[in-house]
């Protein structure tokens, strides 16, 4: 079986690493062709993950970074169409909700190559997010929809996916759990003993809105007077802070690799983020998460009291953070499967290839 994997952004490298590791370990007759779209291209946004996580070297590297949404999606589609035609894979495999995901999905669908979507069925119900558009359209043309949670399965059912010929919904658990389990053991020994909050901000809905970005940074500036804040800064956020003339009153750091990230989560008092992946990693590593968004795709975290949505309101962010610092949580359940997602994905692709 030949799988053509399309990836391009940081969270996709992390998810794909687990699946590639499983394919290698399983010794199954599977050939994986990796196409890196070039959406993320900085050393610390891309190369570091390939090195640290032993992701096989991409067979193709495209050049789509720093383009507008339409130009990026279109450029990937033009290059990918040629590659898929030459490689004639049994499957195209895409992850998540980025422009690279959508481009891969559209090319596979137009060329009538079977499409598998890992992280299917997630919804924020906010169509202003580019990610929401990408994931809904990708789901619609996918043949295998691997849902990380029961909630994601329910979302697809409500949208009528069970009636779509050629769409098969599978509750696979979350592939990110495999990465966390694997690297938690391997991550550098913890050197951090200080009290700190770990924070990331990169969503367009926050970074591209001056009012929201200023409000979040004001909250962090205020909190930094009483507790250290570790803020690995996404290139988009750095650019926008400069453009809007917003001042950070504490030092930030460059984006970091996955091992360091796992270490930093483990050592932190709490996580503040607008990232999807980090909300789950916080939970998987026993930390409370304050989410700097109005909604989340990971509703089970909120429902179980492990996550709170505070948006970008300065006073709400500071007050909630101070309150939650007094109120540590205990996590004992498992919301994202049992860490066997790669096996479920590969087994399903093999059985559907045989049809
Ligand atoms: C993208 C995804 C988002 C995912 C996130 C993970 C889309 C629409 N969004 O958002 O779903 O959660 O990746 O990080 O696909 N840039 C650099 N160097 C890099 C990468 C990006 O300077 O290595 C710059 C780009 O030129 C661009 C900005 O950062 O100006 C944003 O990058 P982009 O790929 O558009 O989206 P992300 O915010 O990273």
Boltz pocket constraint, residues with backbone or C-beta under 6 A from the ligand:
constraints:
  - pocket:
      binder: B
      contacts: [[A, 9], [A, 10], [A, 11], [A, 39], [A, 40], [A, 41], [A, 42], [A, 43], [A, 45], [A, 46], [A, 65], [A, 66], [A, 67], [A, 97], [A, 98], [A, 99], [A, 100], [A, 130], [A, 131], [A, 202], [A, 203], [A, 204], [A, 235], [A, 236], [A, 276]]
      max_distance: 6.0
